[in-house]
């Protein structure tokens, strides 16, 4: 896993939290929830290949 991925995740987290707070204070709680959900899905799509590689590595390790 590279450091750039960690910075991307942090940037998405900061952006989503700011947008969520702005939307909540303007009375749009539903859109704030959808923004948070979209940010979570983006990060999950970035992390899924690394989790898949981890499971493959563990499977190969125990197959010996």
C-alpha positions in Angstrom: 0.0 0.0 0.0 1.4 3.3 -0.9 1.4 6.5 1.0 -0.5 8.3 -1.7 -3.5 6.0 -1.1 -3.5 7.1 2.6 -3.4 10.8 1.5 -6.3 10.2 -0.9 -8.4 8.6 1.8 -7.6 11.4 4.2 -8.5 14.0 1.5 -11.8 12.3 0.8 -12.5 12.1 4.6 -11.9 15.8 5.1 -13.9 16.8 2.0 -16.8 14.6 3.0 -16.9 15.8 6.6 -16.9 19.5 5.5 -19.6 18.9 2.9 -21.6 16.9 5.5 -21.4 19.7 8.1 -22.4 22.4 5.5 -25.4 20.3 4.4 -26.5 19.5 7.9 -26.4 23.2 8.9 -28.4 24.2 5.9 -31.1 21.6 6.8 -30.4 19.0 4.2 -29.7 16.0 6.4 -30.6 13.5 3.7 -28.1 14.9 1.2 -25.5 14.9 4.0 -26.1 11.2 4.6 -25.8 10.5 0.9 -22.6 12.4 0.7 -21.1 10.4 3.6 -22.3 7.2 1.9 -20.7 8.2 -1.4 -17.4 9.0 0.3 -17.4 5.6 2.1 -18.1 3.8 -1.2 -15.3 5.6 -3.0 -12.8 4.6 -0.3 -14.1 1.0 -0.3 -13.6 0.7 -4.0 -10.0 2.0 -3.6 -9.3 -0.5 -0.8 -10.9 -3.7 -2.2 -8.0 -4.6 -4.4 -5.6 -4.5 -1.5 -7.9 -6.6 0.7 -8.1 -9.1 -2.2 -4.3 -9.3 -2.5 -4.1 -9.8 1.3 -6.4 -12.8 1.2 -4.6 -14.3 -1.8 -1.3 -13.9 0.0 -2.7 -15.5 3.2 -4.1 -18.4 1.1 -0.8 -18.9 -0.6 1.0 -18.8 2.7 -1.1 -21.6 4.3 -1.1 -23.8 1.2 2.7 -24.2 1.3 
